[in-house]
Amino acid sequence: MRTLALDIGTRRTGIAYCDDATGIPLPLTTVHHTSQEELVAQVLAIVTARSIDQCIIGLPLLPSGAEGAQAEVVRRAGIELEKKGLPCRYMDERYTTSQYRQNVAISANSDPDAAAACAILSAAIGC
């Protein structure tokens, strides 16, 4: 199974990829976007290029566990991806970035948004 993980922001979205055949999460890129439509189009291009089977989307919950405004933005993007045929599920992304940085040495040149997507992927499927 090929899985894409997204760390969705309002202007930048980190993306990571894992294929069950390798079991290694790979940070892909951070896409820059000015609209939800632009984000969805860029993600779908990656989905097509890599023959993605499913998507895991980091859900930015508030410290209380409730959903705030950013979680609503993320869910809207997920709904649009699902309408295009990409199965999506959500994962609580609180603390994933700090956990990833503690467990993996990240060079000064690495992309923090893509690294956060890797953390989401690792936490969700153990890839």
C-alpha positions in Angstrom: 0.0 0.0 0.0 1.3 3.5 -0.9 0.4 6.2 1.7 0.7 9.9 1.6 0.8 12.0 4.7 -0.1 15.7 4.8 0.7 18.4 7.4 -1.8 21.0 6.0 -1.2 24.7 6.7 -2.9 27.7 5.3 -0.1 28.5 2.9 2.3 25.5 3.1 1.6 21.8 3.3 4.3 19.3 4.2 4.1 15.9 2.4 5.6 12.5 3.1 5.3 9.2 1.4 5.6 5.5 2.4 5.3 2.3 0.4 4.7 -0.8 2.4 7.3 -2.5 0.3 10.1 -0.4 1.9 8.5 0.6 5.1 10.5 3.8 5.2 8.8 7.2 5.4 10.2 9.7 3.0 9.7 13.5 3.3 8.7 14.6 -0.2 8.3 18.3 -0.3 6.4 21.2 1.0 3.9 22.6 -1.4 3.1 26.3 -1.4 -0.5 27.3 -2.1 -2.8 30.3 -1.9 -6.1 28.4 -2.0 -7.6 25.1 -1.1 -8.2 24.4 -4.8 -4.5 24.9 -5.5 -3.5 22.6 -2.6 -5.9 19.9 -3.8 -4.6 20.1 -7.4 -0.9 19.8 -6.2 -1.7 16.9 -3.9 -3.6 15.1 -6.7 -0.7 15.4 -9.0 1.5 13.7 -6.5 -1.2 11.0 -5.9 -1.2 10.3 -9.6 2.6 10.3 -10.0 3.1 7.9 -7.1 0.0 5.8 -7.4 -1.1 6.6 -3.9 -3.7 4.3 -2.3 -4.6 6.4 0.8 -3.9 9.6 2.6 -3.3 10.3 6.3 -4.0 13.9 7.2 -2.7 15.5 10.4 -5.5 17.0 12.4 -4.4 20.0 14.4 -6.4 19.7 17.6 -6.3 22.2 20.4 -4.5 21.2 23.6 -7.9 20.4 25.0 -8.5 17.9 22.2 -11.2 20.0 20.7 -11.2 21.1 17.0 -10.5 24.7 16.3 -10.4 26.9 13.1 -7.4 25.2 11.6 -8.9 21.8 12.1 -11.9 23.0 10.1 -9.5 24.1 7.2 -7.8 20.7 7.3 -11.1 18.8 7.2 -12.4 20.8 4.3 -9.2 20.0 2.3 -9.7 16.3 3.2 -13.3 16.3 2.0 -12.2 17.8 -1.3 -9.5 15.1 -1.7 -12.1 12.4 -0.9 -14.5 13.8 -3.5 -11.7 13.2 -6.0 -11.4 9.6 -5.0 -8.6 9.6 -2.5 -9.4 7.7 0.7 -8.4 9.9 3.6 -8.2 9.5 7.4 -7.2 11.9 10.1 -4.7 11.6 12.9 -4.2 13.9 15.9 -1.0 15.7 15.0 -0.4 17.3 18.4 3.2 16.8 19.4 4.2 14.8 16.3 6.7 17.3 15.2 8.5 17.5 18.5 8.5 13.7 18.8 9.9 13.3 15.3 12.7 15.8 16.0 13.6 13.9 19.2 13.8 10.6 17.5 15.4 11.5 14.2 18.4 13.7 13.5 17.2 16.4 11.2 19.8 18.4 9.3 19.7 22.2 9.2 18.7 21.9 5.5 15.7 19.7 6.1 12.2 20.9 5.4 10.3 21.1 8.8 6.8 20.8 7.1 7.8 17.6 5.3 9.4 16.3 8.5 6.1 16.9 10.3 4.3 14.9 7.6 6.9 12.1 8.1 6.1 12.2 11.8 2.4 11.9 11.1 3.0 9.0 8.8 5.3 7.2 11.3 2.8 7.7 14.1 -0.2 6.6 12.0 1.1 3.5 10.3 4.5 2.8 11.9 6.2 3.4 8.6 
